[in-house]
């Protein structure tokens, strides 16, 4: 089962990956353009972190299962 903090981390990593693709001259131009288009509406790391904190602070529940995303600091190792 994926934990909310793991979803948060995956969102952040996906954004980082798309930014790397967009800026790499080794990636074909059509893929760089596709990454640019996706990133246009993709949440920034700050947006993701802020939303996770907001959901945690409000204790927003999804059918009693807890928030969909949570601060990465909640990740149990």
N, C-alpha and C positions, 0 to 999 in steps of 0.2 A: 504494500500500500504506500502510495506517495504521500509524504507529509507536506503540509502547507509550506514549511520552510524550504523543502526541496524544490517545490514548484517555483518559489521565489528565486532561488538560485538558478534554476533552469531558464527562467525568463531573462535574468541578468546575463547569463552565459550566451544565450541565443543572440541577444543584442550585441554583445561584444564580438561574437563570431560574424554577424552581419556587417559590423563596422570594419572588421579586418578584411572581409571579402570586398567591400566597397572601396577600400583604400589600396588594395594590392594590385600592382601592375602585372602580376603574374596570372591573375584571373582574367578570363576573357571579358571584353567590354559588355556583352549582353548580360552576363551574370553580375557584373559590378552594377550595372544599371538596375537590374532586378532587386539587388540588395538595397540600393538607394531608395527605390520606390517603397519597399517594405518598411525601411527605417523611417520614412516620412511620417508614418503614423504609429510607429513602435514606441512604447514608453521608455523613457530614459531610465538609467539606474536609479536616479534620484526619485523619479515618479514611482517606480516599483517599490522602493524602500518606503516612501511616504505613504503609499496606499496600504502596504502591509502593516505599517505602524498604526494607521488610521483604523483598519479593520480590527486589529488587536485591541486598540483602546476602546472601541465601541463594543467589543465582544460580539461582533456580528456572527450569527450562526447560520449555517446552511443546512436546514432540516436537522439541527441538533448535532451536526458533525464538525462544527467549528469553521473558522474562516478558510477561504479557498487558498489564500496566500498568507504568509506570516513572516516576520523578520527572520533573516538567515541566522541570527544569533540564537533562535529557538531550535536550530538543528542539533539533534542529539547524536553524538559520535560515540 
